[in-house]
Amino acid sequence: MSWVDKFLTDAEKMFQIPRRELEKFVVYMAENPEKVQEWAEQLQISDTDFLMLSTIYTLYKTEEKVINILSDMELKVDEAIGLISTAAANLLNALPQEDRRVVLAQVLLAIALQTEDAGLRNSLAEYAKILLAPEDESSHAEGPEERR
């Protein structure tokens, strides 16, 4: 079974979206990303579900490639932290500022979806939710200098 078939089967169960619609999503993600948002709006998919769906799509799509890359690496914990944090920072720094919070939320959500510990998984999902809150709501912890 290909990753696409696995994704379609699992996403249909998780989101109750008809398979034929999910097939359109897969095509749009691969060939016409501009249509993905329009597709989500037509189906009235919430922002949270859309973020979750696109994160799961990314995980399924990249799983084999990532496992192949990492399979030959033998990293100590500190080296793994360095690798992951550097990769994440480079990703975020390469993005336009307005996209960074959403992508960081998606990274946290991707980690959460793969974490076995339920408490940690829920905490990561909550952090992702905080990042997605409108700026004025999520900046309440900042002082007046940081909000300018």
KOLMI-39915 format. One record per residue: x, y, z of N, C-alpha, C, O in turn; chain. Coordinates in steps of 0.02 Angstrom, whole numbers, plus 50000, padded with zeros to 5 digits. Example, Ala and Ser with C-alpha at 12.3 -4.5 7.8 and 13.67 -1.06 7.14 Angstrom:
// residues 2
{numar {50660, 49716, 50390}, {50615, 49775, 50390}, {50660, 49835, 50390}, {50712, 49834, 50423}, "A"} {numar {50642, 49888, 50354}, {50684, 49947, 50357}, {50645, 50002, 50394}, {50670, 50057, 50402}, "A"} 
END
This chain:
// residues 148
{numar {50043, 49941, 50000}, {50000, 50000, 50000}, {50045, 50062, 50000}, {50090, 50068, 50042}, "A"} {numar {50033, 50107, 49954}, {50073, 50168, 49950}, {50055, 50217, 50006}, {50004, 50209, 50039}, "A"} {numar {50099, 50267, 50015}, {50085, 50316, 50067}, {50020, 50353, 50052}, {49984, 50373, 50097}, "A"} {numar {50005, 50364, 49987}, {49944, 50399, 49969}, {49883, 50359, 49990}, {49836, 50386, 50019}, "A"} {numar {49884, 50294, 49977}, {49827, 50252, 49997}, {49818, 50251, 50073}, {49762, 50255, 50098}, "A"} {numar {49874, 50247, 50109}, {49871, 50248, 50183}, {49842, 50315, 50206}, {49799, 50317, 50250}, "A"} {numar {49867, 50369, 50176}, {49842, 50435, 50195}, {49768, 50441, 50182}, {49730, 50463, 50226}, "A"} {numar {49746, 50421, 50123}, {49674, 50426, 50105}, {49631, 50386, 50153}, {49579, 50410, 50176}, "A"} {numar {49652, 50326, 50168}, {49613, 50283, 50214}, {49610, 50313, 50284}, {49556, 50318, 50313}, "A"} {numar {49667, 50334, 50310}, {49668, 50361, 50378}, {49634, 50429, 50383}, {49598, 50442, 50431}, "A"} {numar {49645, 50473, 50334}, {49615, 50539, 50335}, {49539, 50535, 50329}, {49503, 50574, 50360}, "A"} {numar {49516, 50488, 50289}, {49443, 50479, 50281}, {49412, 50460, 50349}, {49359, 50486, 50367}, "A"} {numar {49445, 50416, 50385}, {49420, 50396, 50452}, {49424, 50454, 50501}, {49377, 50466, 50539}, "A"} {numar {49480, 50489, 50502}, {49492, 50542, 50551}, {49447, 50602, 50542}, {49420, 50630, 50590}, "A"} {numar {49439, 50623, 50479}, {49406, 50687, 50466}, {49336, 50679, 50436}, {49301, 50729, 50426}, "A"} {numar {49316, 50618, 50421}, {49250, 50606, 50391}, {49241, 50644, 50325}, {49187, 50667, 50309}, "A"} {numar {49296, 50650, 50288}, {49294, 50682, 50222}, {49292, 50625, 50170}, {49331, 50578, 50174}, "A"} {numar {49246, 50630, 50122}, {49242, 50577, 50071}, {49308, 50567, 50035}, {49345, 50614, 50021}, "A"} {numar {49323, 50505, 50020}, {49386, 50487, 49988}, {49397, 50526, 49923}, {49453, 50549, 49909}, "A"} {numar {49345, 50534, 49882}, {49354, 50570, 49818}, {49376, 50642, 49830}, {49414, 50670, 49790}, "A"} {numar {49353, 50673, 49885}, {49374, 50741, 49902}, {49447, 50741, 49926}, {49485, 50786, 49909}, "A"} {numar {49465, 50690, 49965}, {49534, 50685, 49988}, {49582, 50672, 49929}, {49639, 50695, 49930}, "A"} {numar {49558, 50636, 49879}, {49599, 50626, 49819}, {49613, 50693, 49784}, {49668, 50704, 49759}, "A"} {numar {49563, 50737, 49783}, {49573, 50804, 49755}, {49625, 50842, 49797}, {49669, 50875, 49769}, "A"} {numar {49620, 50836, 49863}, {49668, 50869, 49908}, {49739, 50846, 49891}, {49784, 50888, 49886}, "A"} {numar {49749, 50782, 49882}, {49816, 50755, 49867}, {49841, 50784, 49801}, {49899, 50803, 49796}, "A"} {numar {49798, 50786, 49750}, {49818, 50813, 49685}, {49835, 50887, 49692}, {49886, 50910, 49666}, "A"} {numar {49794, 50925, 49727}, {49806, 50997, 49735}, {49871, 51009, 49774}, {49910, 51053, 49756}, "A"} {numar {49883, 50970, 49826}, {49945, 50979, 49865}, {50006, 50967, 49821}, {50056, 51001, 49828}, "A"} {numar {50002, 50918, 49776}, {50059, 50901, 49734}, {50067, 50946, 49673}, {50123, 50961, 49653}, "A"} {numar {50011, 50967, 49644}, {50014, 51001, 49579}, {49989, 51072, 49578}, {50010, 51112, 49536}, "A"} {numar {49945, 51090, 49624}, {49913, 51156, 49621}, {49897, 51182, 49691}, {49839, 51187, 49709}, "A"} {numar {49949, 51198, 49730}, {49938, 51218, 49800}, {49890, 51277, 49809}, {49860, 51284, 49862}, "A"} {numar {49884, 51319, 49758}, {49838, 51376, 49764}, {49766, 51353, 49773}, {49726, 51388, 49805}, "A"} {numar {49750, 51296, 49746}, {49681, 51271, 49749}, {49664, 51238, 49816}, {49606, 51225, 49831}, "A"} {numar {49715, 51223, 49857}, {49703, 51187, 49920}, {49659, 51228, 49966}, {49612, 51202, 49996}, "A"} {numar {49674, 51292, 49973}, {49635, 51335, 50018}, {49563, 51341, 49993}, {49515, 51338, 50032}, "A"} {numar {49555, 51349, 49928}, {49488, 51352, 49898}, {49449, 51287, 49912}, {49390, 51288, 49929}, "A"} {numar {49483, 51230, 49904}, {49454, 51165, 49918}, {49430, 51161, 49991}, {49375, 51138, 50004}, "A"} {numar {49473, 51182, 50037}, {49456, 51180, 50108}, {49396, 51225, 50124}, {49353, 51206, 50164}, "A"} {numar {49393, 51282, 50092}, {49337, 51328, 50103}, {49272, 51298, 50075}, {49219, 51304, 50107}, "A"} {numar {49275, 51267, 50017}, {49215, 51236, 49988}, {49187, 51182, 50033}, {49126, 51174, 50038}, "A"} {numar {49231, 51145, 50065}, {49209, 51090, 50109}, {49198, 51114, 50181}, {49179, 51075, 50225}, "A"} {numar {49209, 51178, 50192}, {49200, 51209, 50258}, {49241, 51173, 50312}, {49216, 51156, 50365}, "A"} {numar {49304, 51161, 50296}, {49350, 51130, 50343}, {49378, 51184, 50388}, {49403, 51235, 50363}, "A"} {numar {49375, 51174, 50452}, {49400, 51224, 50500}, {49476, 51232, 50491}, {49510, 51188, 50466}, "A"} {numar {49501, 51290, 50513}, {49573, 51303, 50509}, {49612, 51249, 50546}, {49665, 51227, 50523}, "A"} {numar {49588, 51230, 50605}, {49622, 51179, 50645}, {49624, 51112, 50609}, {49676, 51080, 50606}, "A"} {numar {49567, 51091, 50581}, {49566, 51028, 50545}, {49609, 51031, 50482}, {49641, 50982, 50463}, "A"} {numar {49609, 51089, 50449}, {49650, 51097, 50389}, {49724, 51091, 50407}, {49762, 51058, 50371}, "A"} {numar {49744, 51123, 50461}, {49814, 51119, 50483}, {49832, 51046, 50499}, {49885, 51022, 50480}, "A"} {numar {49787, 51013, 50534}, {49799, 50943, 50552}, {49803, 50899, 50489}, {49848, 50858, 50483}, "A"} {numar {49757, 50909, 50443}, {49755, 50870, 50381}, {49819, 50880, 50340}, {49849, 50832, 50317}, "A"} {numar {49840, 50943, 50332}, {49900, 50956, 50293}, {49963, 50931, 50328}, {50011, 50910, 50296}, "A"} {numar {49963, 50932, 50395}, {50020, 50905, 50432}, {50024, 50829, 50424}, {50078, 50802, 50413}, "A"} {numar {49967, 50796, 50429}, {49966, 50723, 50421}, {49987, 50705, 50349}, {50024, 50657, 50339}, "A"} {numar {49963, 50743, 50301}, {49984, 50732, 50231}, {50060, 50735, 50225}, {50091, 50692, 50195}, "A"} {numar {50089, 50787, 50255}, {50162, 50796, 50252}, {50198, 50738, 50285}, {50248, 50713, 50259}, "A"} {numar {50173, 50716, 50343}, {50205, 50660, 50378}, {50203, 50596, 50336}, {50253, 50561, 50330}, "A"} {numar {50146, 50581, 50307}, {50140, 50520, 50266}, {50185, 50526, 50205}, {50219, 50478, 50186}, "A"} {numar {50185, 50584, 50174}, {50224, 50594, 50112}, {50299, 50586, 50124}, {50334, 50558, 50083}, "A"} {numar {50323, 50611, 50180}, {50395, 50614, 50192}, {50422, 50558, 50236}, {50483, 50551, 50244}, "A"} {numar {50378, 50517, 50265}, {50400, 50467, 50314}, {50456, 50422, 50289}, {50508, 50416, 50322}, "A"} {numar {50448, 50392, 50231}, {50499, 50346, 50205}, {50565, 50382, 50192}, {50619, 50356, 50209}, "A"} {numar {50562, 50440, 50162}, {50623, 50478, 50146}, {50659, 50498, 50210}, {50721, 50491, 50214}, "A"} {numar {50623, 50522, 50260}, {50654, 50543, 50323}, {50685, 50483, 50358}, {50741, 50488, 50384}, "A"} {numar {50651, 50427, 50360}, {50678, 50367, 50392}, {50742, 50345, 50357}, {50790, 50325, 50390}, "A"} {numar {50743, 50349, 50291}, {50804, 50330, 50253}, {50862, 50377, 50269}, {50919, 50355, 50276}, "A"} {numar {50848, 50441, 50275}, {50900, 50490, 50292}, {50928, 50476, 50362}, {50989, 50477, 50372}, "A"} {numar {50883, 50464, 50409}, {50904, 50457, 50478}, {50931, 50388, 50495}, {50964, 50379, 50547}, "A"} {numar {50917, 50338, 50454}, {50935, 50269, 50471}, {51010, 50258, 50479}, {51031, 50215, 50518}, "A"} {numar {51050, 50295, 50443}, {51123, 50287, 50447}, {51155, 50332, 50500}, {51215, 50328, 50511}, "A"} {numar {51116, 50374, 50531}, {51143, 50419, 50581}, {51140, 50388, 50651}, {51090, 50360, 50671}, "A"} {numar {51195, 50394, 50685}, {51196, 50374, 50755}, {51212, 50437, 50795}, {51270, 50457, 50800}, "A"} {numar {51161, 50467, 50822}, {51170, 50531, 50858}, {51159, 50522, 50932}, {51115, 50485, 50954}, "A"} {numar {51200, 50557, 50970}, {51187, 50562, 51042}, {51131, 50612, 51051}, {51114, 50649, 51004}, "A"} {numar {51102, 50614, 51110}, {51045, 50659, 51122}, {51063, 50731, 51106}, {51024, 50766, 51073}, "A"} {numar {51121, 50756, 51130}, {51139, 50826, 51117}, {51149, 50839, 51042}, {51133, 50893, 51018}, "A"} {numar {51175, 50790, 51006}, {51184, 50798, 50934}, {51116, 50799, 50898}, {51107, 50837, 50851}, "A"} {numar {51071, 50757, 50921}, {51003, 50756, 50891}, {50968, 50823, 50904}, {50935, 50849, 50859}, "A"} {numar {50975, 50849, 50964}, {50946, 50914, 50980}, {50975, 50968, 50934}, {50938, 51010, 50908}, "A"} {numar {51040, 50967, 50925}, {51073, 51015, 50881}, {51048, 51009, 50809}, {51034, 51060, 50777}, "A"} {numar {51042, 50948, 50785}, {51018, 50937, 50716}, {50947, 50963, 50707}, {50933, 51000, 50661}, "A"} {numar {50903, 50943, 50752}, {50833, 50961, 50746}, {50822, 51036, 50755}, {50785, 51067, 50717}, "A"} {numar {50854, 51065, 50805}, {50844, 51137, 50817}, {50873, 51179, 50761}, {50844, 51230, 50742}, "A"} {numar {50931, 51159, 50734}, {50961, 51196, 50679}, {50917, 51191, 50616}, {50907, 51240, 50581}, "A"} {numar {50893, 51131, 50602}, {50849, 51122, 50544}, {50785, 51164, 50552}, {50764, 51197, 50504}, "A"} {numar {50755, 51163, 50611}, {50693, 51201, 50623}, {50707, 51276, 50617}, {50668, 51312, 50586}, "A"} {numar {50761, 51299, 50647}, {50777, 51371, 50644}, {50791, 51393, 50572}, {50768, 51447, 50552}, "A"} {numar {50827, 51353, 50534}, {50841, 51371, 50464}, {50777, 51372, 50423}, {50768, 51416, 50381}, "A"} {numar {50733, 51326, 50436}, {50667, 51325, 50403}, {50629, 51390, 50418}, {50606, 51424, 50373}, "A"} {numar {50624, 51406, 50482}, {50586, 51466, 50502}, {50617, 51530, 50476}, {50582, 51574, 50452}, "A"} {numar {50684, 51535, 50479}, {50718, 51595, 50456}, {50712, 51605, 50381}, {50717, 51661, 50357}, "A"} {numar {50702, 51551, 50344}, {50696, 51556, 50271}, {50626, 51578, 50249}, {50616, 51595, 50191}, "A"} {numar {50579, 51577, 50295}, {50509, 51594, 50279}, {50495, 51668, 50287}, {50529, 51702, 50326}, "A"} {numar {50445, 51694, 50252}, {50422, 51762, 50266}, {50396, 51764, 50338}, {50368, 51715, 50363}, "A"} {numar {50406, 51820, 50371}, {50387, 51825, 50442}, {50315, 51805, 50455}, {50300, 51774, 50506}, "A"} {numar {50269, 51822, 50409}, {50198, 51807, 50421}, {50183, 51732, 50419}, {50129, 51711, 50441}, "A"} {numar {50227, 51692, 50392}, {50216, 51619, 50388}, {50249, 51580, 50445}, {50234, 51521, 50454}, "A"} {numar {50292, 51612, 50483}, {50332, 51576, 50532}, {50292, 51544, 50588}, {50305, 51487, 50607}, "A"} {numar {50243, 51580, 50615}, {50203, 51552, 50670}, {50163, 51491, 50648}, {50159, 51442, 50685}, "A"} {numar {50134, 51494, 50589}, {50094, 51438, 50565}, {50140, 51377, 50552}, {50122, 51321, 50570}, "A"} {numar {50198, 51388, 50523}, {50243, 51333, 50510}, {50270, 51304, 50575}, {50276, 51243, 50582}, "A"} {numar {50287, 51346, 50623}, {50310, 51321, 50688}, {50254, 51281, 50722}, {50267, 51229, 50752}, "A"} {numar {50193, 51305, 50717}, {50136, 51267, 50745}, {50130, 51200, 50710}, {50116, 51149, 50742}, "A"} {numar {50141, 51199, 50645}, {50136, 51136, 50607}, {50193, 51088, 50628}, {50182, 51028, 50632}, "A"} {numar {50252, 51115, 50640}, {50308, 51073, 50663}, {50291, 51042, 50731}, {50301, 50982, 50742}, "A"} {numar {50266, 51084, 50777}, {50246, 51058, 50843}, {50191, 51006, 50838}, {50192, 50955, 50872}, "A"} {numar {50143, 51019, 50794}, {50089, 50971, 50784}, {50115, 50905, 50755}, {50093, 50851, 50774}, "A"} {numar {50162, 50910, 50708}, {50191, 50850, 50679}, {50228, 50809, 50732}, {50225, 50747, 50732}, "A"} {numar {50263, 50843, 50777}, {50296, 50808, 50832}, {50244, 50776, 50877}, {50250, 50718, 50897}, "A"} {numar {50192, 50814, 50893}, {50140, 50789, 50938}, {50107, 50726, 50909}, {50095, 50677, 50945}, "A"} {numar {50093, 50727, 50844}, {50060, 50670, 50813}, {50102, 50606, 50814}, {50076, 50551, 50808}, "A"} {numar {50167, 50614, 50823}, {50212, 50556, 50824}, {50237, 50538, 50894}, {50278, 50493, 50902}, "A"} {numar {50213, 50574, 50945}, {50235, 50563, 51013}, {50190, 50513, 51048}, {50129, 50520, 51047}, "A"} {numar {50220, 50463, 51079}, {50181, 50410, 51112}, {50152, 50433, 51179}, {50097, 50412, 51197}, "A"} {numar {50187, 50475, 51215}, {50165, 50499, 51281}, {50106, 50546, 51272}, {50114, 50601, 51244}, "A"} {numar {50048, 50526, 51296}, {49986, 50565, 51286}, {49991, 50634, 51318}, {49968, 50683, 51288}, "A"} {numar {50019, 50639, 51377}, {50025, 50704, 51410}, {50069, 50752, 51371}, {50051, 50810, 51361}, "A"} {numar {50125, 50728, 51348}, {50171, 50769, 51308}, {50138, 50787, 51241}, {50144, 50843, 51218}, "A"} {numar {50105, 50738, 51211}, {50070, 50750, 51147}, {50019, 50806, 51154}, {50015, 50850, 51112}, "A"} {numar {49979, 50804, 51207}, {49928, 50856, 51218}, {49960, 50923, 51232}, {49935, 50974, 51208}, "A"} {numar {50015, 50925, 51270}, {50049, 50988, 51283}, {50075, 51019, 51218}, {50068, 51079, 51207}, "A"} {numar {50105, 50978, 51176}, {50131, 51004, 51112}, {50074, 51031, 51069}, {50081, 51082, 51037}, "A"} {numar {50018, 50996, 51068}, {49960, 51019, 51030}, {49935, 51085, 51057}, {49914, 51129, 51019}, "A"} {numar {49936, 51094, 51123}, {49915, 51157, 51154}, {49963, 51214, 51135}, {49940, 51269, 51120}, "A"} {numar {50028, 51200, 51135}, {50076, 51251, 51113}, {50063, 51272, 51041}, {50065, 51331, 51024}, "A"} {numar {50048, 51223, 50999}, {50032, 51238, 50929}, {49970, 51282, 50925}, {49968, 51329, 50885}, "A"} {numar {49920, 51267, 50966}, {49859, 51307, 50967}, {49873, 51379, 50988}, {49845, 51426, 50960}, "A"} {numar {49917, 51388, 51038}, {49935, 51455, 51061}, {49969, 51494, 51005}, {49955, 51553, 50995}, "A"} {numar {50013, 51461, 50968}, {50046, 51495, 50912}, {49998, 51517, 50858}, {50010, 51567, 50824}, "A"} {numar {49943, 51482, 50852}, {49893, 51498, 50800}, {49843, 51551, 50822}, {49805, 51576, 50781}, "A"} {numar {49844, 51568, 50887}, {49798, 51619, 50912}, {49816, 51686, 50880}, {49875, 51698, 50865}, "A"} {numar {49767, 51730, 50869}, {49783, 51796, 50842}, {49836, 51830, 50884}, {49839, 51821, 50945}, "A"} {numar {49877, 51870, 50852}, {49933, 51904, 50884}, {49915, 51937, 50950}, {49950, 51929, 51000}, "A"} {numar {49859, 51974, 50952}, {49841, 52011, 51012}, {49825, 51964, 51070}, {49837, 51982, 51128}, "A"} {numar {49797, 51905, 51056}, {49782, 51856, 51109}, {49845, 51821, 51133}, {49853, 51809, 51192}, "A"} {numar {49890, 51804, 51086}, {49948, 51764, 51105}, {50004, 51807, 51132}, {50053, 51780, 51159}, "A"} {numar {49999, 51873, 51127}, {50053, 51916, 51151}, {50041, 51943, 51220}, {50077, 51988, 51242}, "A"} {numar {49990, 51918, 51256}, {49974, 51945, 51322}, {50032, 51935, 51371}, {50035, 51971, 51421}, "A"} {numar {50076, 51888, 51359}, {50131, 51876, 51405}, {50190, 51923, 51391}, {50236, 51928, 51432}, "A"} {numar {50189, 51958, 51336}, {50243, 52004, 51319}, {50232, 52071, 51353}, {50176, 52091, 51368}, "A"} {numar {50287, 52104, 51364}, {50283, 52171, 51392}, {50268, 52221, 51338}, {50268, 52203, 51279}, "A"} {numar {50256, 52284, 51356}, {50239, 52335, 51307}, {50294, 52345, 51255}, {50279, 52363, 51198}, "A"} {numar {50357, 52335, 51274}, {50411, 52346, 51226}, {50408, 52295, 51169}, {50421, 52313, 51111}, "A"} {numar {50392, 52233, 51185}, {50391, 52181, 51135}, {50332, 52187, 51087}, {50336, 52162, 51031}, "A"} {numar {50279, 52219, 51108}, {50218, 52222, 51066}, {50222, 52276, 51013}, {50181, 52276, 50968}, "A"} {numar {50269, 52319, 51017}, {50273, 52374, 50968}, {50296, 52350, 50901}, {50302, 52391, 50855}, "A"} 
END
